[in-house]
Amino acid sequence: MGPEDKNRDAATVVGESRFDLVVRGRQVSCGDHVAPREVAVKDGKIVAIEPLGADLDGTRVVELEEDETLIPGLVDTHVHVNEPGRTDWEGFASATRAAAAGGVTTIVDMPLNSVPATVNAPALEYKRLFARRNVFVDVGFWGGAVPGNEKDLRTLHDEGVFGFKCFLLHSGVDEFPHLDADEMEKDMAEIKTFDSLMIVHAEDSRTIDRAPSPDGDVYDRFLKSRPRGAENIAIAEVIERTRWTGARSHVLHVSSSDTLPMIASAKRDGLDITVETCPHYLTLLSEEIPNGATAFKCCPPVREVDNREKLWEGLMDGTIDFIVSDHSPSTLALKDLGNGDFGVAWGGVSSLQLGLSLIWTEARRRGIPLAKVLEWMSRRPAERVGLRSKGRLSLGYDADFAVFAADESYVVDAARLNHKNPITPYQGKVVSGKVRKTFVGGKLVDYKTPTGRLINRGSA
């Protein structure tokens, strides 16, 4: 459908009947600009966008306050929900409540940390049984690429997964073994035959094996145990295997700024490769992490201030494509809070609910507009994974949006977050930008009645 057809359809709908929902406000985020608009919804889709004052008629009408902006719902393609199997860590209900509270209207769940891991079709169906009727936002699923499951990849693809995740070193859980680079290349060649996407946790196990031990409560020792070189080598492998196979690839949670020149070079060469980074790498600094503060532990680790500044530069110049949470929760016990031992504690940061506020706080300090943040956290991740109706406030798109008060500040309190386990490295941090309401498919999230959908590749 071309723009003329969409406009004609919208005009027809405007004259036709009452809409399910109309949102009116002086600040509606339409792509790279904010304008006074009225947005109308019918059957879960955006069917009209008119200038403010058009007086569109809705069964429900929401009038934005002067300090509120209507923004497209965020798309977070890197979330560990952990259900079934590790629901004391997190679960679909708690994770999707947290997502909605942070303005995230679509998540894609990672294949590991649940038991069984999503490495074949029966495991995918089993996971969907737990998710069904328990999600407050729309949820899709990644498949896993592990040794020996090459024959399952096409079946998982046909069942609707958005692509396949692999690790180039131990994943942290034994039921999701890692691939070596040759095995990854073989699976890349396989998934290229049906145009899927390989997403990679890129750290080199040999480099980490030769690095200092992370044991103890000294953060700098943990940082040295996961050197930049481990990422640099592994990402170089992903680039070359992408080049050799012609497959589509994506590098997860880039933390080493050393990798940016070779990623930029690969893109200039025409490789179909994208990369993401995460709020913790863009807002935290290793120099400021107290010893024993295992809430900050994640892999790859939070690095130094000069590294952080180069990651921001990589976002601005397009080398880094987008920002997602890598929400990786665990129980408080697994964080070893009593001893503060970085060698023992589970590595993962829970930030699904906080990502927009964290990034907006840092971006506005740097003079970066909200539209750019939304491009990084909504439009680009949606486009990369093939969510054709997500990531924009635009005609024909899903009516997934949030009411955002950009100037409202609040203090992060782990006990008041929707995540299942009350721990965050951002405890006590003052952040700007509060999500006041979230709509998924045109329905207001009430945090009591789950109305999210399970979505497949190509269906949303």
C-alpha positions as CSV (number, residue, x, y, z in Angstrom):
1,M,0.0,0.0,0.0
2,G,1.5,3.3,-1.0
3,P,1.2,6.7,0.9
4,E,-1.7,7.8,-1.3
5,D,-3.7,4.7,-0.6
6,K,-3.1,5.0,3.1
7,N,-4.2,8.7,3.1
8,R,-7.3,7.8,1.1
9,D,-8.2,5.0,3.5
10,A,-7.6,7.3,6.5
11,A,-9.9,9.9,4.9
12,T,-12.6,7.3,4.4
13,V,-12.4,6.1,8.0
14,V,-12.5,9.7,9.3
15,G,-15.8,10.2,7.7
16,E,-17.2,6.8,8.4
17,S,-17.7,6.1,12.1
18,R,-16.6,6.6,15.7
19,F,-13.1,5.4,16.5
20,D,-12.3,3.0,19.4
21,L,-9.8,5.5,20.8
22,V,-8.7,9.0,20.0
23,V,-5.6,10.6,21.7
24,R,-5.2,14.4,21.3
25,G,-2.2,16.5,22.3
26,R,0.1,19.3,21.5
27,Q,3.1,16.9,21.4
28,V,2.7,13.8,19.3
29,S,5.9,12.2,18.1
30,C,5.6,11.6,14.4
31,G,9.0,10.4,13.1
32,D,11.6,13.1,13.5
33,H,9.3,15.8,14.6
34,V,6.7,16.5,17.3
35,A,3.5,18.2,16.3
36,P,-0.1,18.9,17.6
37,R,-2.1,15.9,16.4
38,E,-5.0,13.7,17.0
39,V,-4.4,10.0,16.6
40,A,-7.3,7.6,16.0
41,V,-7.4,3.9,16.6
42,K,-9.8,1.2,15.2
43,D,-9.4,-2.5,15.9
44,G,-6.0,-2.1,17.4
45,K,-4.5,-0.1,14.5
46,I,-3.7,3.6,13.9
47,V,-6.2,4.6,11.2
48,A,-6.1,8.4,11.3
49,I,-3.6,11.1,12.2
50,E,-5.0,14.6,11.9
51,P,-4.1,18.1,13.0
52,L,-5.1,19.0,16.6
53,G,-8.6,20.5,16.3
54,A,-10.0,18.0,13.9
55,D,-12.2,16.7,16.7
56,L,-12.1,13.1,15.8
57,D,-14.8,11.2,17.6
58,G,-13.8,8.3,19.8
59,T,-15.5,5.9,22.1
60,R,-12.7,6.8,24.4
61,V,-10.8,10.1,24.2
62,V,-7.5,10.8,25.9
63,E,-6.4,14.4,26.2
64,L,-2.7,14.8,26.8
65,E,-1.5,17.2,29.5
66,E,0.7,20.1,28.5
67,D,3.9,18.3,29.7
68,E,3.1,15.0,28.0
69,T,4.2,13.6,24.6
70,L,2.7,10.7,22.8
71,I,5.5,8.4,21.7
72,P,5.6,5.1,19.8
73,G,5.9,2.1,22.1
74,L,9.5,0.9,22.6
75,V,10.6,-2.4,21.0
76,D,13.0,-4.4,23.2
77,T,14.5,-7.3,21.3
78,H,16.7,-8.5,24.1
79,V,14.8,-9.7,27.2
80,H,15.4,-12.8,29.3
81,V,12.0,-13.7,30.8
82,N,13.3,-17.1,32.2
83,E,9.9,-18.8,32.2
84,P,9.4,-21.8,32.4
85,G,12.0,-23.3,34.6
86,R,13.4,-20.2,36.5
87,T,10.3,-18.3,37.4
88,D,11.9,-17.3,40.7
89,W,14.2,-15.1,38.6
90,E,11.4,-13.6,36.4
91,G,8.3,-14.6,34.5
92,F,6.0,-13.4,31.7
93,A,3.6,-11.5,34.0
94,S,6.2,-9.6,35.9
95,A,8.5,-9.0,32.9
96,T,5.7,-7.6,30.8
97,R,4.3,-5.4,33.5
98,A,7.8,-4.0,33.9
99,A,8.0,-3.5,30.1
100,A,4.7,-1.6,30.0
101,A,5.7,0.6,33.0
102,G,8.7,1.6,31.0
103,G,6.9,2.3,27.7
104,V,8.0,-0.9,26.1
105,T,5.1,-2.4,24.1
106,T,6.9,-5.3,22.4
107,I,9.6,-7.6,23.7
108,V,11.4,-10.6,22.0
109,D,12.3,-13.2,24.6
110,M,15.7,-14.9,24.6
111,P,15.9,-18.7,24.2
112,L,18.0,-19.4,27.3
113,N,17.6,-19.2,31.1
114,S,14.2,-20.9,30.6
115,V,14.1,-24.7,31.0
116,P,13.9,-26.2,28.5
117,A,15.9,-23.8,26.3
118,T,14.1,-22.8,23.1
119,V,16.2,-24.9,20.8
120,N,13.5,-27.0,19.1
121,A,9.8,-26.7,18.3
122,P,8.4,-28.6,21.3
123,A,10.4,-26.3,23.7
124,L,9.0,-23.3,21.9
125,E,5.4,-24.5,22.2
126,Y,6.0,-25.3,25.9
127,K,7.2,-21.8,26.5
128,R,4.2,-20.3,24.7
129,L,1.9,-22.3,27.0
130,F,3.3,-20.4,29.9
131,A,3.2,-17.0,28.1
132,R,-0.3,-17.4,26.7
133,R,-2.8,-15.1,28.6
134,N,-0.1,-13.9,30.9
135,V,1.5,-11.0,28.9
136,F,0.7,-7.3,29.3
137,V,2.6,-6.4,26.1
138,D,3.2,-8.2,22.8
139,V,5.8,-11.0,23.0
140,G,7.8,-12.7,20.3
141,F,10.5,-15.4,20.7
142,W,14.1,-16.1,19.6
143,G,15.2,-19.6,18.8
144,G,18.6,-20.9,20.0
145,A,21.5,-22.3,17.9
146,V,23.4,-24.9,19.9
147,P,25.6,-27.8,19.0
148,G,23.6,-30.6,17.4
149,N,20.3,-28.7,16.6
150,E,21.0,-27.7,13.0
151,K,18.1,-29.9,11.9
152,D,15.7,-27.9,14.2
153,L,16.5,-24.5,12.9
154,R,14.2,-24.5,9.9
155,T,11.4,-25.9,11.9
156,L,11.7,-23.2,14.5
157,H,11.8,-20.6,11.8
158,D,8.6,-22.0,10.3
159,E,7.1,-21.8,13.8
160,G,7.7,-18.1,13.8
161,V,10.9,-17.3,15.8
162,F,12.6,-14.1,14.9
163,G,16.0,-15.6,14.5
164,F,18.6,-17.6,16.4
165,K,20.9,-16.8,19.3
166,C,24.3,-18.4,19.8
167,F,27.1,-17.9,22.3
168,L,30.8,-18.0,21.4
169,L,31.7,-19.0,25.0
170,H,29.9,-20.7,27.9
171,S,26.4,-19.1,28.2
172,G,26.3,-19.3,32.0
173,V,23.7,-22.2,32.0
174,D,24.6,-25.7,31.0
175,E,21.4,-26.4,29.0
176,F,22.4,-23.8,26.4
177,P,25.9,-24.9,25.2
178,H,28.0,-22.5,23.0
179,L,29.2,-22.8,19.5
180,D,32.7,-22.4,18.3
181,A,33.2,-20.1,15.3
182,D,33.2,-22.9,12.7
183,E,29.9,-24.3,14.1
184,M,28.4,-20.8,14.1
185,E,29.5,-20.4,10.4
186,K,27.8,-23.7,9.6
187,D,24.6,-22.6,11.2
188,M,24.8,-19.2,9.5
189,A,25.0,-20.9,6.1
190,E,22.0,-23.0,7.1
191,I,19.8,-20.1,8.2
192,K,20.8,-18.1,5.1
193,T,18.8,-20.6,3.0
194,F,15.6,-19.3,4.7
195,D,16.8,-15.7,5.3
196,S,16.8,-15.8,9.1
197,L,19.0,-13.8,11.4
198,M,21.9,-15.0,13.6
199,I,22.3,-13.0,16.8
200,V,25.6,-13.5,18.7
201,H,26.9,-13.1,22.2
202,A,30.4,-12.3,21.1
203,E,33.2,-12.9,23.6
204,D,36.2,-15.1,23.0
205,S,36.5,-17.9,25.5
206,R,40.3,-18.4,25.0
207,T,41.0,-14.8,25.8
208,I,38.9,-14.9,29.0
209,D,40.5,-18.2,30.0
210,R,43.9,-16.5,30.0
211,A,42.6,-13.3,31.8
212,P,42.9,-12.8,35.6
213,S,40.4,-14.6,37.8
214,P,37.3,-12.4,38.6
215,D,37.1,-13.8,42.2
216,G,36.7,-11.3,45.0
217,D,34.9,-8.1,45.7
218,V,37.2,-5.7,43.7
219,Y,35.3,-4.5,40.5
220,D,38.5,-3.7,38.7
221,R,39.6,-7.3,39.0
222,F,36.3,-8.4,37.5
223,L,36.8,-5.9,34.6
224,K,40.2,-7.3,33.8
225,S,38.7,-10.8,33.7
226,R,36.5,-9.8,30.7
227,P,39.0,-7.7,28.7
228,R,38.0,-5.7,25.6
229,G,40.1,-8.1,23.6
230,A,37.6,-10.9,24.2
231,E,34.9,-8.9,22.4
232,N,37.3,-7.6,19.8
233,I,38.3,-11.1,18.6
234,A,34.8,-12.6,18.8
235,I,33.2,-9.7,16.9
236,A,35.9,-10.0,14.2
237,E,34.9,-13.7,13.9
238,V,31.3,-12.7,13.5
239,I,32.2,-10.2,10.8
240,E,34.3,-12.6,8.8
241,R,31.8,-15.5,9.1
242,T,29.1,-13.1,7.9
243,R,31.2,-12.1,5.0
244,W,32.0,-15.8,4.0
245,T,28.4,-17.0,4.3
246,G,26.5,-13.9,3.1
247,A,24.2,-14.4,6.1
248,R,22.4,-11.8,8.1
249,S,23.9,-11.3,11.5
250,H,23.5,-9.1,14.6
251,V,26.0,-8.6,17.5
252,L,24.5,-8.4,20.9
253,H,25.3,-5.9,23.8
254,V,28.5,-4.3,22.4
255,S,30.5,-2.9,25.2
256,S,34.0,-2.5,23.7
257,S,34.4,0.7,21.7
258,D,37.5,-0.9,20.1
259,T,35.2,-2.9,17.9
260,L,33.5,0.1,16.3
261,P,36.0,0.8,13.5
262,M,35.8,-2.8,12.2
263,I,32.0,-2.8,12.5
264,A,31.9,0.4,10.5
265,S,34.3,-1.1,7.9
266,A,32.1,-4.3,7.6
267,K,29.1,-2.1,7.0
268,R,30.9,-0.1,4.3
269,D,31.8,-3.4,2.7
270,G,28.1,-4.2,2.4
271,L,27.8,-6.9,5.0
272,D,24.3,-7.4,6.4
273,I,25.4,-6.9,10.0
274,T,23.9,-4.8,12.8
275,V,24.9,-4.2,16.4
276,E,23.2,-3.1,19.6
277,T,24.3,-1.7,22.9
278,C,22.5,-1.4,26.3
279,P,21.6,1.3,28.8
280,H,24.2,0.1,31.3
281,Y,27.1,0.6,28.9
282,L,25.8,4.1,28.1
283,T,25.1,5.4,31.6
284,L,27.4,3.6,34.1
285,L,31.1,3.9,34.5
286,S,33.5,1.3,35.9
287,E,35.4,4.0,37.8
288,E,32.3,4.7,39.9
289,I,31.3,1.1,40.7
290,P,32.0,0.3,44.4
291,N,33.8,-2.9,45.3
292,G,31.4,-5.6,46.2
293,A,28.5,-4.0,44.3
294,T,27.5,-7.1,42.4
295,A,24.2,-5.4,41.2
296,F,26.5,-3.9,38.5
297,K,27.9,-7.2,37.3
298,C,27.1,-8.1,33.7
299,C,28.9,-9.8,30.8
300,P,30.4,-8.1,28.9
301,P,31.1,-5.7,31.7
302,V,30.5,-2.0,32.2
303,R,33.8,-0.2,31.1
304,E,35.6,3.1,31.5
305,V,34.4,6.6,30.8
306,D,36.4,7.0,27.6
307,N,34.9,3.7,26.3
308,R,31.4,5.0,27.2
309,E,31.9,8.3,25.3
310,K,33.0,6.3,22.2
311,L,29.9,4.2,22.3
312,W,27.8,7.4,22.3
313,E,29.8,8.5,19.2
314,G,29.1,5.1,17.6
315,L,25.3,5.6,18.1
316,M,25.4,9.1,16.7
317,D,27.3,8.1,13.6
318,G,25.2,5.0,13.0
319,T,27.9,2.4,13.6
320,I,25.7,1.1,16.6
321,D,22.2,0.6,15.3
322,F,20.0,0.6,18.4
323,I,19.6,0.3,22.2
324,V,17.9,-2.6,24.0
325,S,17.9,-3.7,27.6
326,D,19.5,-7.1,27.9
327,H,17.2,-7.5,30.9
328,S,18.9,-10.4,32.6
329,P,17.4,-10.9,36.1
330,S,18.1,-13.3,38.9
331,T,17.3,-13.9,42.5
332,L,18.9,-11.8,45.1
333,A,20.7,-14.9,46.4
334,L,22.4,-15.4,43.1
335,K,23.8,-11.9,43.2
336,D,25.8,-12.9,46.3
337,L,25.0,-9.6,47.9
338,G,26.3,-10.7,51.3
339,N,29.9,-11.4,50.1
340,G,29.9,-9.2,47.0
341,D,32.1,-11.7,45.1
342,F,32.1,-10.8,41.4
343,G,33.4,-14.3,40.6
344,V,30.4,-15.9,42.2
345,A,27.5,-13.5,41.5
346,W,25.2,-14.0,38.5
347,G,25.9,-11.5,35.7
348,G,23.0,-9.5,34.6
349,V,21.3,-6.1,34.9
350,S,17.5,-5.7,35.2
351,S,16.6,-2.5,33.4
352,L,13.5,-3.3,31.3
353,Q,11.4,-0.8,33.1
354,L,14.1,1.9,33.3
355,G,15.7,1.9,29.9
356,L,13.8,4.9,28.4
357,S,14.3,7.1,31.5
358,L,18.0,6.2,31.7
359,I,18.8,6.9,28.1
360,W,16.6,10.0,27.9
361,T,18.4,11.4,31.0
362,E,21.8,10.9,29.4
363,A,20.7,11.9,25.9
364,R,19.2,15.3,26.9
365,R,22.3,16.1,28.9
366,R,24.2,15.7,25.6
367,G,21.7,17.7,23.6
368,I,20.3,14.7,21.8
369,P,16.5,15.0,20.9
370,L,13.9,12.6,22.0
371,A,13.2,11.7,18.4
372,K,16.7,10.2,18.2
373,V,16.2,8.2,21.3
374,L,13.0,6.8,19.9
375,E,14.7,5.9,16.7
376,W,17.3,3.9,18.6
377,M,14.8,2.2,21.0
378,S,11.7,1.7,18.8
379,R,12.0,2.1,15.1
380,R,15.4,0.5,14.4
381,P,15.0,-2.6,16.6
382,A,11.5,-3.2,15.1
383,E,12.9,-2.9,11.5
384,R,15.8,-5.2,12.1
385,V,13.7,-8.1,13.4
386,G,11.0,-7.6,10.8
387,L,8.2,-6.1,12.9
388,R,6.5,-4.3,10.1
389,S,3.7,-2.8,12.2
390,K,5.7,-1.7,15.2
391,G,8.1,1.1,16.1
392,R,6.3,4.2,14.6
393,L,3.3,6.3,15.2
394,S,2.1,6.0,11.6
395,L,-1.0,5.0,9.6
396,G,-1.6,1.3,9.5
397,Y,0.8,0.5,12.4
398,D,-0.3,-1.2,15.6
399,A,-1.7,1.2,18.2
400,D,1.2,0.7,20.6
401,F,2.2,4.0,22.3
402,A,3.0,5.6,25.6
403,V,2.3,8.9,27.3
404,F,5.7,10.3,28.3
405,A,6.4,13.2,30.6
406,A,9.9,14.1,29.5
407,D,10.5,16.6,32.2
408,E,9.2,14.7,35.2
409,S,12.0,13.4,37.4
410,Y,11.9,10.5,39.9
411,V,14.2,8.5,42.1
412,V,14.8,4.9,41.2
413,D,13.5,2.6,44.0
414,A,14.0,-1.1,43.3
415,A,11.2,-2.1,45.7
416,R,8.7,-0.2,43.5
417,L,9.7,-1.7,40.2
418,N,7.7,-4.4,38.5
419,H,10.6,-6.7,38.1
420,K,10.3,-9.8,40.3
421,N,13.5,-9.3,42.2
422,P,14.1,-5.9,43.8
423,I,17.7,-5.2,42.7
424,T,19.1,-2.6,40.4
425,P,22.5,-0.8,40.0
426,Y,20.4,2.3,39.5
427,Q,19.1,2.3,43.1
428,G,18.7,5.9,44.3
429,K,19.6,7.5,40.9
430,V,17.5,10.5,39.9
431,V,16.3,10.1,36.3
432,S,14.2,12.2,33.9
433,G,11.2,11.1,31.9
434,K,8.3,9.2,33.3
435,V,5.9,6.9,31.4
436,R,2.4,7.8,32.7
437,K,0.3,5.5,30.4
438,T,1.0,2.7,28.0
439,F,-1.4,1.4,25.3
440,V,-0.9,-1.9,23.5
441,G,-3.1,-2.5,20.5
442,G,-5.1,0.6,21.5
443,K,-5.9,-0.8,25.0
444,L,-4.7,0.9,28.1
445,V,-2.5,-1.4,30.2
446,D,-4.1,-1.7,33.6
447,Y,-1.5,-4.1,35.1
448,K,-4.3,-6.5,36.1
449,T,-5.7,-7.9,32.9
450,P,-3.1,-9.2,30.4
451,T,-4.2,-8.2,26.9
452,G,-0.8,-8.6,25.1
453,R,-0.4,-11.0,22.2
454,L,2.1,-13.7,21.3
455,I,3.5,-12.7,18.0
456,N,5.4,-14.6,15.2
457,R,7.9,-13.4,12.7
458,G,5.9,-11.9,9.9
459,S,2.7,-11.6,11.8
460,A,3.2,-8.2,13.3
